[in-house]
């Protein structure tokens, strides 16, 4: 059941993210539609926005890794949809 819930959340986030494709991306709108569900609640192990302790290990990684995860997805996080 837990895997199904994570898959449903990831799918919903991917659909919401796809719907945000614009000529000029609005970062806040994209976050609110595609990222907030997990990064405000910690769903699927996502670090919560503003929780410095949760983000610290991720910030210790090199920028290439952070970019790769944000562009290509990571674990339950869907990949970015080209705009």
Backbone as a printed PyTorch tensor [residue, N CA C, xyz], in Angstrom:
tensor([[[  0.8280,  -1.1980,   0.0000],
         [  0.0000,   0.0000,   0.0000],
         [  0.8670,   1.2550,   0.0000]],

        [[  1.9840,   1.2060,   0.7500],
         [  2.8600,   2.3650,   0.8320],
         [  3.4700,   2.6770,  -0.5380]],

        [[  3.8690,   1.6170,  -1.2840],
         [  4.4330,   1.8190,  -2.6090],
         [  3.3850,   2.3920,  -3.5490]],

        [[  2.1510,   1.9280,  -3.4240],
         [  1.0740,   2.4430,  -4.2580],
         [  0.8360,   3.9160,  -3.9680]],

        [[  0.8520,   4.3010,  -2.7020],
         [  0.6630,   5.7040,  -2.3290],
         [  1.7630,   6.5710,  -2.8940]],

        [[  3.0070,   6.0880,  -2.8000],
         [  4.1330,   6.8560,  -3.3400],
         [  4.0100,   6.9660,  -4.8550]],

        [[  3.5880,   5.8970,  -5.5240],
         [  3.4330,   5.9230,  -6.9750],
         [  2.3340,   6.9070,  -7.3780]],

        [[  1.2370,   6.9200,  -6.6240],
         [  0.1470,   7.8480,  -6.9150],
         [  0.6110,   9.2850,  -6.7180]],

        [[  1.3290,   9.5500,  -5.6320],
         [  1.8570,  10.9000,  -5.3950],
         [  2.8140,  11.3160,  -6.4950]],

        [[  3.7120,  10.4170,  -6.8780],
         [  4.6800,  10.7270,  -7.9310],
         [  3.9640,  10.9800,  -9.2470]],

        [[  2.9630,  10.1690,  -9.5510],
         [  2.2120,  10.3610, -10.7840],
         [  1.4560,  11.6730, -10.7940]],

        [[  0.8350,  11.9970,  -9.6780],
         [  0.1060,  13.2670,  -9.5820],
         [  1.0550,  14.4460,  -9.7160]],

        [[  2.2220,  14.3370,  -9.0880],
         [  3.2080,  15.4180,  -9.1990],
         [  3.6910,  15.5570, -10.6310]],

        [[  3.9170,  14.4370, -11.3100],
         [  4.3680,  14.4870, -12.7020],
         [  3.3060,  15.1320, -13.5910]],

        [[  2.0390,  14.7680, -13.3810],
         [  0.9710,  15.3780, -14.1720],
         [  0.8650,  16.8690, -13.9050]],

        [[  0.9520,  17.2500, -12.6550],
         [  0.8800,  18.6670, -12.3120],
         [  2.0620,  19.4170, -12.9050]],

        [[  3.2240,  18.7950, -12.8680],
         [  4.4270,  19.4240, -13.4020],
         [  4.3110,  19.5890, -14.9060]],

        [[  3.7510,  18.6080, -15.5920],
         [  3.5700,  18.6840, -17.0330],
         [  2.6500,  19.8400, -17.3900]],

        [[  1.6530,  20.0710, -16.5860],
         [  0.6770,  21.1240, -16.8580],
         [  1.2620,  22.5130, -16.6980]],

        [[  2.4690,  22.6450, -16.1300],
         [  3.0390,  23.9610, -15.8820],
         [  3.9310,  24.4510, -17.0110]],

        [[  4.0640,  23.6720, -18.0930],
         [  4.9330,  24.0800, -19.1970],
         [  4.4530,  25.4240, -19.7430]],

        [[  5.3590,  26.4130, -19.7270],
         [  5.0530,  27.7630, -20.1720],
         [  6.2440,  28.2950, -20.9530]],

        [[  6.0450,  29.3880, -21.6750],
         [  7.1530,  30.0260, -22.3710],
         [  8.1810,  30.5200, -21.3560]],

        [[  7.7170,  31.1260, -20.2800],
         [  8.5880,  31.5970, -19.2080],
         [  8.1770,  30.8920, -17.9260]],

        [[  8.9580,  29.8960, -17.4940],
         [  8.5730,  29.1440, -16.2960],
         [  8.4710,  30.0390, -15.0560]],

        [[  7.4730,  29.7950, -14.2620],
         [  7.2690,  30.4890, -12.9980],
         [  7.6520,  29.5080, -11.8900]],

        [[  8.8520,  29.6760, -11.3330],
         [  9.3770,  28.7480, -10.3390],
         [  8.4530,  28.5320,  -9.1550]],

        [[  7.8690,  29.5940,  -8.6450],
         [  6.9710,  29.4610,  -7.5010],
         [  5.7190,  28.6680,  -7.8710]],

        [[  5.1680,  28.9360,  -9.0430],
         [  3.9760,  28.2070,  -9.4800],
         [  4.3050,  26.7340,  -9.6920]],

        [[  5.4660,  26.4430, -10.2690],
         [  5.8740,  25.0550, -10.4750],
         [  6.0260,  24.3540,  -9.1360]],

        [[  6.7000,  25.0050,  -8.1880],
         [  6.8610,  24.4210,  -6.8510],
         [  5.4900,  24.1430,  -6.2270]],

        [[  4.5910,  25.1040,  -6.3050],
         [  3.2680,  24.9440,  -5.6900],
         [  2.4600,  23.8220,  -6.3240]],

        [[  2.6460,  23.5860,  -7.6070],
         [  1.8780,  22.5410,  -8.2920],
         [  2.5270,  21.1730,  -8.2150]],

        [[  3.8630,  21.1190,  -8.2710],
         [  4.5250,  19.8270,  -8.4450],
         [  5.3820,  19.3750,  -7.2720]],

        [[  5.8730,  20.2960,  -6.4900],
         [  6.8580,  19.9460,  -5.4640],
         [  6.2980,  20.0190,  -4.0440]],

        [[  5.3990,  20.9590,  -3.8480],
         [  4.9100,  21.2640,  -2.5100],
         [  4.3020,  20.0580,  -1.8080]],

        [[  3.6060,  19.2040,  -2.5310],
         [  2.9290,  18.0610,  -1.8990],
         [  3.8930,  17.2350,  -1.0620]],

        [[  5.0950,  17.0450,  -1.5480],
         [  6.0760,  16.2410,  -0.8020],
         [  7.0080,  17.0960,   0.0480]],

        [[  7.4360,  18.2530,  -0.4830],
         [  8.4250,  19.0560,   0.2320],
         [  7.8270,  19.9210,   1.3510]],

        [[  6.5100,  19.9110,   1.5080],
         [  5.8800,  20.5770,   2.6610],
         [  5.4690,  19.5590,   3.7190]],

        [[  5.3560,  18.2750,   3.3210],
         [  4.8860,  17.2500,   4.2470],
         [  5.9390,  16.2110,   4.5920]],

        [[  6.9760,  16.1080,   3.7600],
         [  7.9920,  15.0720,   3.9570],
         [  7.5830,  13.7410,   3.3440]],

        [[  6.5180,  13.7380,   2.5390],
         [  6.0520,  12.5030,   1.9020],
         [  7.1760,  11.8750,   1.0820]],

        [[  7.2200,  10.5530,   1.0890],
         [  8.2000,   9.7750,   0.3210],
         [  9.6390,  10.1150,   0.7110]],

        [[  9.8290,  10.6530,   1.9090],
         [ 11.1810,  10.9580,   2.3830],
         [ 11.7490,  12.2690,   1.8810]],

        [[ 10.9280,  13.0810,   1.2500],
         [ 11.4020,  14.3690,   0.7310],
         [ 11.7830,  15.2950,   1.8880]],

        [[ 12.9070,  16.0260,   1.7440],
         [ 13.2530,  16.9900,   2.7850],
         [ 12.2450,  18.1440,   2.7740]],

        [[ 11.8220,  18.5490,   3.9470],
         [ 10.8220,  19.6130,   4.0660],
         [ 11.4840,  20.9730,   3.8510]],

        [[ 10.8200,  21.8010,   3.0560],
         [ 11.3200,  23.1450,   2.7790],
         [ 11.5290,  23.8940,   4.0920]],

        [[ 12.7030,  24.4660,   4.2580],
         [ 13.0180,  25.2270,   5.4550],
         [ 13.6470,  24.4140,   6.5710]],

        [[ 13.7110,  23.0930,   6.4420],
         [ 14.3050,  22.2210,   7.4580],
         [ 15.7910,  22.0560,   7.1460]],

        [[ 16.6070,  22.8990,   7.7250],
         [ 18.0430,  22.9250,   7.4280],
         [ 18.7120,  21.5810,   7.6940]],

        [[ 18.3130,  20.8990,   8.7570],
         [ 18.9270,  19.6070,   9.0900],
         [ 18.6270,  18.5630,   8.0150]],

        [[ 17.4230,  18.5810,   7.4690],
         [ 17.0500,  17.6190,   6.4360],
         [ 17.7780,  17.8910,   5.1220]],

        [[ 18.0600,  19.1580,   4.8600],
         [ 18.7260,  19.5320,   3.6050],
         [ 20.2500,  19.4410,   3.6920]],

        [[ 20.8080,  19.4720,   4.8930],
         [ 22.2680,  19.5110,   5.0570],
         [ 23.0040,  18.4100,   4.2950]],

        [[ 22.6190,  17.1370,   4.4110],
         [ 23.3460,  16.1020,   3.6690],
         [ 23.2450,  16.2860,   2.1550]],

        [[ 22.1400,  16.8180,   1.6920],
         [ 21.9740,  17.0360,   0.2550],
         [ 22.8460,  18.1870,  -0.2210]],

        [[ 22.9710,  19.2140,   0.5980],
         [ 23.7910,  20.3620,   0.2270],
         [ 25.2820,  20.0380,   0.2490]],

        [[ 25.6460,  18.9640,   0.9550],
         [ 27.0450,  18.5330,   0.9780],
         [ 27.4410,  17.8490,  -0.3320]],

        [[ 26.4620,  17.4100,  -1.1060],
         [ 26.7530,  16.7990,  -2.4010],
         [ 27.1790,  17.8920,  -3.3790]],

        [[ 27.8480,  17.4820,  -4.4440],
         [ 28.2460,  18.4870,  -5.4280],
         [ 27.0270,  18.9770,  -6.2100]],

        [[ 27.1610,  20.1300,  -6.8190],
         [ 26.0450,  20.7490,  -7.5440],
         [ 25.5810,  19.8880,  -8.7120]],

        [[ 26.4920,  19.1660,  -9.3460],
         [ 26.1060,  18.2980, -10.4530],
         [ 25.0760,  17.2560, -10.0000]],

        [[ 25.2830,  16.7000,  -8.8060],
         [ 24.3360,  15.7140,  -8.2710],
         [ 22.9890,  16.3660,  -7.9890]],

        [[ 23.0020,  17.5440,  -7.3910],
         [ 21.7470,  18.2450,  -7.0980],
         [ 20.9940,  18.5870,  -8.3800]],

        [[ 21.7230,  19.0700,  -9.3980],
         [ 21.0900,  19.3760, -10.6850],
         [ 20.5380,  18.1030, -11.3210]],

        [[ 21.3220,  17.0240, -11.2820],
         [ 20.8910,  15.7590, -11.8670],
         [ 19.5840,  15.2800, -11.2350]],

        [[ 19.5050,  15.3380,  -9.9170],
         [ 18.2900,  14.8940,  -9.2250],
         [ 17.1000,  15.7890,  -9.5620]],

        [[ 17.3230,  17.0870,  -9.6530],
         [ 16.2030,  17.9830,  -9.9290],
         [ 15.7500,  17.8860, -11.3810]],

        [[ 16.6570,  17.5720, -12.2890],
         [ 16.3030,  17.4710, -13.7090],
         [ 15.7830,  16.0840, -14.0610]],

        [[ 16.4450,  15.0490, -13.5760],
         [ 16.1150,  13.6830, -13.9700],
         [ 15.2560,  12.9310, -12.9600]],

        [[ 14.9950,  13.5340, -11.8140],
         [ 14.2170,  12.8780, -10.7720],
         [ 15.1150,  12.0570,  -9.8640]],

        [[ 14.5810,  11.6760,  -8.7240],
         [ 15.3450,  10.8930,  -7.7540],
         [ 14.3710,  10.1660,  -6.8530]],

        [[ 14.5140,   8.8560,  -6.7690],
         [ 13.6110,   8.0050,  -5.9900],
         [ 12.1590,   8.2920,  -6.4060]],

        [[ 11.3060,   8.7590,  -5.5110],
         [  9.8940,   8.9970,  -5.8600],
         [  9.6720,  10.3320,  -6.5570]],

        [[ 10.6960,  11.1970,  -6.6030],
         [ 10.5450,  12.5150,  -7.2330],
         [ 10.5810,  12.3780,  -8.7400]],

        [[  9.5620,  12.8950,  -9.4400],
         [  9.5340,  12.7740, -10.9020],
         [ 10.5710,  13.7020, -11.5500]],

        [[ 10.9530,  13.3780, -12.7870],
         [ 11.8780,  14.2580, -13.5050],
         [ 11.1930,  15.5470, -13.9170]],

        [[ 12.0090,  16.5410, -14.1700],
         [ 11.5020,  17.8170, -14.6870],
         [ 10.9530,  17.5820, -16.0920]],

        [[  9.8950,  18.2660, -16.4090],
         [  9.3300,  18.2080, -17.7430],
         [  9.8520,  19.4160, -18.5000]],

        [[ 10.3760,  19.1970, -19.6950],
         [ 10.9300,  20.2970, -20.4950],
         [  9.8700,  21.3680, -20.7290]],

        [[ 10.2860,  22.6120, -20.6110],
         [  9.3590,  23.7140, -20.8270],
         [  9.6500,  24.3950, -22.1250]]])
